[in-house]
Amino acid sequence: MTSSVPASSLDPTLAARLRRSADGLVPAIAQQYDTGEVLMLGWMDDEALHRTLTTGRCTYWSRSRQEYWVKGGTSGHVQHVKSVALDCDADAILVKVDQVGAACHTGDRTCFDADVLPLDQ
């Protein structure tokens, strides 16, 4: 992946803090900023994070297509970034967004409402 991707413009201090998977990615959770609703999980590398921080629109790395994609670029279901935070280990990113339309590629508002598992209590 990284051999064909240009060097990132991400601040080197921030880049040094990130703990990436073996393929250079960090999971990024998108959450609706005002309700707390968890919308989706995507993947970011350094450049996707840089683009997200500088454009105000969520940019992810597509593992299947091996390319960057801006959420809503074709569907119109955009994510306007309100804040970005790293977790305590810097191995996950939380992006609070204002989601326009569906967040899930299936057309659902969230990727986490179609298959709720029962709890054995």
Kinemage of the C-alpha trace (Angstrom):
@kinemage 1
@onewidth
@group {chain A} dominant
@subgroup {mainchain}
@vectorlist {calphas} color= white
{ca met a 1} P 0.000 0.000 0.000
{ca thr a 2} L 2.502 2.605 1.091
{ca ser a 3} L 4.932 2.126 -1.803
{ca ser a 4} L 2.530 3.706 -4.326
{ca val a 5} L 1.201 6.348 -1.917
{ca pro a 6} L 3.058 9.669 -1.744
{ca ala a 7} L 4.654 10.712 1.521
{ca ser a 8} L 2.161 12.118 3.989
{ca ser a 9} L 1.965 15.737 5.033
{ca leu a 10} L 0.835 14.730 8.540
{ca asp a 11} L 2.645 16.624 11.287
{ca pro a 12} L 5.695 14.459 12.150
{ca thr a 13} L 5.049 14.826 15.890
{ca leu a 14} L 1.544 13.440 15.480
{ca ala a 15} L 2.750 10.739 13.084
{ca ala a 16} L 5.321 9.591 15.635
{ca arg a 17} L 2.563 9.070 18.218
{ca leu a 18} L 0.365 6.810 16.064
{ca arg a 19} L 0.427 3.069 16.621
{ca arg a 20} L -0.467 1.493 13.304
{ca ser a 21} L -1.353 -2.048 12.270
{ca ala a 22} L 1.147 -4.052 10.227
{ca asp a 23} L -0.356 -2.578 7.051
{ca gly a 24} L 0.103 1.007 8.298
{ca leu a 25} L -3.510 1.674 9.246
{ca val a 26} L -5.355 2.923 12.313
{ca pro a 27} L -9.046 2.164 12.928
{ca ala a 28} L -11.171 5.316 12.835
{ca ile a 29} L -14.570 5.350 14.508
{ca ala a 30} L -17.070 7.918 13.223
{ca gln a 31} L -19.540 9.132 15.854
{ca gln a 32} L -22.392 11.634 15.510
{ca tyr a 33} L -21.121 14.642 17.459
{ca asp a 34} L -24.382 15.737 19.100
{ca thr a 35} L -26.082 12.405 19.897
{ca gly a 36} L -23.118 10.094 20.493
{ca glu a 37} L -24.477 7.592 17.962
{ca val a 38} L -21.690 5.342 16.643
{ca leu a 39} L -21.938 5.470 12.859
{ca met a 40} L -19.166 3.436 11.270
{ca leu a 41} L -15.612 2.142 11.395
{ca gly a 42} L -13.131 3.029 8.688
{ca trp a 43} L -9.367 2.907 8.316
{ca met a 44} L -6.896 5.767 8.080
{ca asp a 45} L -3.219 5.957 7.309
{ca asp a 46} L -1.171 9.088 7.952
{ca glu a 47} L -2.276 10.790 4.752
{ca ala a 48} L -5.976 10.027 5.303
{ca leu a 49} L -5.711 11.510 8.800
{ca his a 50} L -3.914 14.566 7.418
{ca arg a 51} L -6.635 15.076 4.805
{ca thr a 52} L -9.351 14.665 7.439
{ca leu a 53} L -7.717 17.236 9.723
{ca thr a 54} L -7.108 19.775 6.970
{ca thr a 55} L -10.284 19.501 4.870
{ca gly a 56} L -12.957 19.020 7.529
{ca arg a 57} L -14.280 15.980 5.634
{ca cys a 58} L -13.542 12.378 6.619
{ca thr a 59} L -11.065 10.678 4.340
{ca tyr a 60} L -10.457 6.951 4.709
{ca trp a 61} L -8.190 4.344 3.124
{ca ser a 62} L -10.169 1.661 1.310
{ca arg a 63} L -8.535 -1.688 1.966
{ca ser a 64} L -10.520 -3.352 -0.820
{ca arg a 65} L -9.922 -0.695 -3.506
{ca gln a 66} L -6.468 0.345 -2.253
{ca glu a 67} L -7.277 4.041 -2.565
{ca tyr a 68} L -8.401 7.031 -0.549
{ca trp a 69} L -12.075 7.889 -0.397
{ca val a 70} L -13.839 10.897 1.026
{ca lys a 71} L -17.044 9.855 2.780
{ca gly a 72} L -19.955 11.052 0.659
{ca gly a 73} L -17.878 11.741 -2.434
{ca thr a 74} L -20.260 9.739 -4.611
{ca ser a 75} L -23.294 9.228 -2.348
{ca gly a 76} L -23.604 12.756 -0.988
{ca his a 77} L -23.744 11.285 2.538
{ca val a 78} L -20.906 13.420 3.843
{ca gln a 79} L -19.280 13.583 7.249
{ca his a 80} L -18.479 17.120 8.403
{ca val a 81} L -15.702 16.805 10.992
{ca lys a 82} L -16.354 18.450 14.367
{ca ser a 83} L -13.396 16.976 16.306
{ca val a 84} L -10.710 14.304 16.078
{ca ala a 85} L -9.174 12.501 19.063
{ca leu a 86} L -6.728 9.678 19.644
{ca asp a 87} L -7.384 7.061 22.280
{ca cys a 88} L -4.974 6.669 25.203
{ca asp a 89} L -2.697 4.267 23.286
{ca ala a 90} L -2.844 6.258 20.009
{ca asp a 91} L -3.974 3.099 18.212
{ca ala a 92} L -7.527 4.242 17.429
{ca ile a 93} L -9.046 7.483 16.186
{ca leu a 94} L -12.422 8.919 17.177
{ca val a 95} L -13.862 11.343 14.649
{ca lys a 96} L -16.932 13.231 15.818
{ca val a 97} L -18.907 14.263 12.760
{ca asp a 98} L -22.129 15.773 11.599
{ca gln a 99} L -23.383 12.963 9.350
{ca val a 100} L -25.540 13.936 6.376
{ca gly a 101} L -27.690 10.983 5.302
{ca ala a 102} L -26.694 7.368 5.757
{ca ala a 103} L -23.281 6.444 7.143
{ca cys a 104} L -23.445 2.795 6.084
{ca his a 105} L -22.888 1.628 2.513
{ca thr a 106} L -26.134 -0.371 2.867
{ca gly a 107} L -28.111 2.864 3.176
{ca asp a 108} L -28.659 2.541 6.936
{ca arg a 109} L -27.998 5.489 9.222
{ca thr a 110} L -25.351 3.482 11.118
{ca cys a 111} L -23.387 0.336 10.371
{ca phe a 112} L -24.208 -0.970 13.850
{ca asp a 113} L -27.993 -1.352 13.913
{ca ala a 114} L -28.722 -4.257 11.566
{ca asp a 115} L -27.284 -7.162 13.561
{ca val a 116} L -27.661 -6.568 17.290
{ca leu a 117} L -26.516 -9.651 19.169
{ca pro a 118} L -28.454 -11.034 22.149
{ca leu a 119} L -26.819 -10.920 25.563
{ca asp a 120} L -26.770 -14.006 27.769
{ca gln a 121} L -27.436 -12.528 31.186
